[in-house]
Amino acid sequence: MWKSLKAALLAAACVPALAAAQDLDAMSTAELYDRAKEEKTVTVFSLSSRIARVEKAFEATYPGVDLIGLDLSSAKQIARVVAEQQAGVYAVDVLYPTFPKWPAA
């Protein structure tokens, strides 16, 4: 899980610096890291207070990229993203909410 989380965080950090059509999945970790260092931060809205431990480990592994981790409920994550985007602010890079279980069809 940590490996995929690191890759997701690095990819999220460099999204604004890339053209929308560029395929982040095709980039190596080193390429993503270089792009993330240009962006300097990655903001994560997490459902868990464990984001603080992830933040420390991520920043130790990827110096020069500041992970800003916020522990927010799923409802607060969605409300904040909606409000920010309506205001033209695109600050969050990664969301880790929970979703309700849908009834089986």
MIRO-733284 format. One record per residue (C-alpha): chain; x, y, z; residue in three letters. Coordinates in steps of 0.2 Angstrom, whole numbers, plus 2048, in hexadecimal, padded with zeros to 3 digits. Each point is the difference from the previous one (the first is absolute). Layout:
# residues N
+-------+-----+-----+-----+------+
| chain |   x |   y |   z | resn |
+-------+-----+-----+-----+------+
|     A |   X |   Y |   Z |  ala |
...
+-------+-----+-----+-----+------+
# end
This chain:
# residues 105
+-------+-----+-----+-----+------+
| chain |   x |   y |   z | resn |
+-------+-----+-----+-----+------+
|     A | 800 | 800 | 800 |  met |
|     A | 80E | 80C | 804 |  trp |
|     A | 808 | 7FE | 7EF |  lys |
|     A | 7F0 | 804 | 7F7 |  ser |
|     A | 7FC | 80F | 80C |  leu |
|     A | 811 | 807 | 7FD |  lys |
|     A | 7FD | 7FF | 7ED |  ala |
|     A | 7EF | 808 | 802 |  ala |
|     A | 807 | 80E | 80B |  leu |
|     A | 80E | 804 | 7F4 |  leu |
|     A | 7F4 | 7FF | 7F1 |  ala |
|     A | 7F4 | 80C | 809 |  ala |
|     A | 80E | 80C | 804 |  ala |
|     A | 805 | 803 | 7EE |  cys |
|     A | 7EF | 800 | 7F8 |  val |
|     A | 7FF | 813 | 7FF |  pro |
|     A | 811 | 801 | 7F8 |  ala |
|     A | 7FC | 7F4 | 7F2 |  leu |
|     A | 7F5 | 802 | 7F0 |  ala |
|     A | 7EF | 7F7 | 803 |  ala |
|     A | 803 | 7F4 | 7F2 |  ala |
|     A | 811 | 7F9 | 807 |  gln |
|     A | 7FF | 7EF | 807 |  asp |
|     A | 806 | 7FF | 812 |  leu |
|     A | 7FE | 7ED | 800 |  asp |
|     A | 80E | 7FF | 7F3 |  ala |
|     A | 80C | 80A | 80B |  met |
|     A | 80D | 7F8 | 80B |  ser |
|     A | 801 | 804 | 812 |  thr |
|     A | 810 | 80B | 7FD |  ala |
|     A | 7F6 | 80A | 7F3 |  glu |
|     A | 7F2 | 803 | 80B |  leu |
|     A | 80B | 805 | 80E |  tyr |
|     A | 809 | 80D | 7F5 |  asp |
|     A | 7EF | 807 | 7FB |  arg |
|     A | 7FA | 800 | 812 |  ala |
|     A | 80F | 80A | 806 |  lys |
|     A | 7FB | 80D | 7F4 |  glu |
|     A | 7EF | 801 | 807 |  glu |
|     A | 807 | 7FF | 812 |  lys |
|     A | 7F0 | 7FA | 809 |  thr |
|     A | 7F3 | 7F3 | 800 |  val |
|     A | 7F0 | 802 | 80A |  thr |
|     A | 7F7 | 7F1 | 806 |  val |
|     A | 7EF | 800 | 808 |  phe |
|     A | 7FF | 7F0 | 80B |  ser |
|     A | 7F3 | 7F7 | 80A |  leu |
|     A | 80D | 7FB | 80C |  ser |
|     A | 80C | 808 | 80D |  ser |
|     A | 80D | 7F4 | 7F9 |  arg |
|     A | 803 | 80C | 7F2 |  ile |
|     A | 80D | 808 | 80C |  ala |
|     A | 80B | 7F1 | 800 |  arg |
|     A | 7FE | 7FF | 7ED |  val |
|     A | 805 | 812 | 7FF |  glu |
|     A | 810 | 7FD | 80A |  lys |
|     A | 805 | 7F0 | 7F6 |  ala |
|     A | 7FC | 808 | 7EF |  phe |
|     A | 80A | 810 | 804 |  glu |
|     A | 80F | 7F5 | 806 |  ala |
|     A | 7FF | 7F6 | 7F0 |  thr |
|     A | 7FD | 80F | 7F4 |  tyr |
|     A | 80A | 80F | 807 |  pro |
|     A | 7FA | 810 | 7F7 |  gly |
|     A | 7EE | 7FB | 7FF |  val |
|     A | 7F5 | 806 | 80F |  asp |
|     A | 7F1 | 7F5 | 804 |  leu |
|     A | 7F2 | 80A | 807 |  ile |
|     A | 7F5 | 7F3 | 809 |  gly |
|     A | 7EF | 805 | 807 |  leu |
|     A | 7F5 | 7F4 | 80A |  asp |
|     A | 7EE | 803 | 7FB |  leu |
|     A | 7F0 | 7F6 | 7FF |  ser |
|     A | 7FA | 7FB | 7EF |  ser |
|     A | 7F2 | 80D | 801 |  ala |
|     A | 80C | 80E | 804 |  lys |
|     A | 80C | 7FA | 7F2 |  gln |
|     A | 7F2 | 801 | 7F3 |  ile |
|     A | 7F9 | 810 | 807 |  ala |
|     A | 811 | 808 | 800 |  arg |
|     A | 805 | 7FA | 7EE |  val |
|     A | 7EF | 806 | 7F9 |  val |
|     A | 802 | 812 | 809 |  ala |
|     A | 812 | 802 | 7FA |  glu |
|     A | 7FD | 7FB | 7EE |  gln |
|     A | 7F1 | 80B | 7FF |  gln |
|     A | 80C | 80E | 806 |  ala |
|     A | 80C | 7FB | 7F3 |  gly |
|     A | 80C | 7F9 | 80C |  val |
|     A | 807 | 7EF | 7FC |  tyr |
|     A | 80B | 7FC | 810 |  ala |
|     A | 7FD | 7EE | 804 |  val |
|     A | 809 | 7F3 | 7F6 |  asp |
|     A | 7FA | 7EF | 809 |  val |
|     A | 7F0 | 7FC | 809 |  leu |
|     A | 7FE | 7F1 | 80B |  tyr |
|     A | 7EE | 800 | 804 |  pro |
|     A | 7F4 | 7F1 | 804 |  thr |
|     A | 7F1 | 7FD | 7F5 |  phe |
|     A | 7F0 | 7F8 | 805 |  pro |
|     A | 7FD | 7EE | 7FC |  lys |
|     A | 7F3 | 7FF | 7F2 |  trp |
|     A | 7F3 | 7F3 | 801 |  pro |
|     A | 803 | 7F1 | 7F5 |  ala |
|     A | 7F6 | 800 | 7F0 |  ala |
+-------+-----+-----+-----+------+
# end
